[in-house]
Each structure stands twice: as C-alpha cells, then as structure tokens.
C-alpha cells in the first residue's frame, strides 16, 4: 500500500538516478482496473505509487481529454471516458 513516502522502484540505489517512472497509461490502466471511476488515492494504491504521482498522471490524462473529472466535496473523482479504451 502506498503511503506517500515510498521510494520510486525505478531509482538505482547505487547511482541515485531514475529510469522512466510511472506513465499516464499506468494511471489509465489502474482506473480501468478500478471499474472506470475512482479517487486519486485509490488510483495511487492500485499503481503502487504516491497519491501525488497518481494525481499528476491523472491530470495529464484529463488535460489530454482521455478521462473526465468531477469534484465531489473536497475530493476529485476521475472517470474513464469510453473512447479512452481505444486511445492506448
């Protein structure tokens, strides 16, 4: 379970350098696995990353019109757009 303080699994402990990390498609796949509608924390947990990382990837998807989003109280709900399944 991601607690927001985990180490990026793509970090080389010897060099301290990072390889390619999580992608927007990782977030899209996590959203699909969660039934097409989920909050940021749930997507982050499904991806195995920090909530902030999940939010950044979900925001990229939203800004490229691959998913939709709604504010629900003080939270954000991410919604899979049917056409997104053909976009990957």
N, C-alpha and C positions, 0 to 999 in steps of 0.2 A: 504494500500500500504506500502510495506517495505521501510524504509528509511535508513537502515543500523544501526539504533540506537534503534531499538525496543527491548523490554525485551522478553526474552525467555518465552513463555507461560508455559513451564514446570518447571519454578522456583517457589518454595514455598516461598512466601514473608515472612512468619514467621521464617522459619529455614534458608533460603538462599540456601538450597540445590536444586539440579536439579534432575528431573526424566528423563527418557530416552527422548531424543530430537528427532530431525529430523533424518530420516534414508535415506540411498541411495534409497530405494524403494519409499520414498516420492518424491525424485527428479525424479526418473524414471516415476512415475505416472504423475507428473507435465509436464514432457517432452511429454508424450503421449497426455495429455490434450491440449497441445500447438501445436499439429499436427505432432510431431515427430522431429521437428527441431526448436531450439531456442537458444538464447543467455543466458548467466548466469543471467543477471538482470531479464529477463523475467521469468526464472525458479524460481528465488528467490521470485519474486512477486506472482507467481502462488502458491508457497508453503507458502507464508506469512512469509518469513524469510529474514535475511540479505543476501546480494549478496555473501559475503564470506562463509556463511554457505552453500548456494546453490552450490558454486564453489567446496567446499570440498567434498560434496556428489556426485556431478557430476564427479569429479576427481576419486573418489573411483570406480564409475561405469565404467569409462574409463579404469582405471588400471586393472579392472577385465574383460575387453572385453565385457561389456554389452551394451556400447554405443560407438560411434565414435566421433571424434572431428576434427575440422579444424580451422586454424587461418584465419580470414577474416579481413584484415587490422590490427588494434590493438586490435581486439576483438576475442573471441573464440565462435565458433558455435558448439553446441552439437547436435548429430544426433542419433536418435534411430536406433538400429540395429534390423532388423526384428525378429531375434531369441530371442531378449530380452523379447518379449511378452510371451514366454514360460518359461522364467527363473524365474518368480516370483512365 
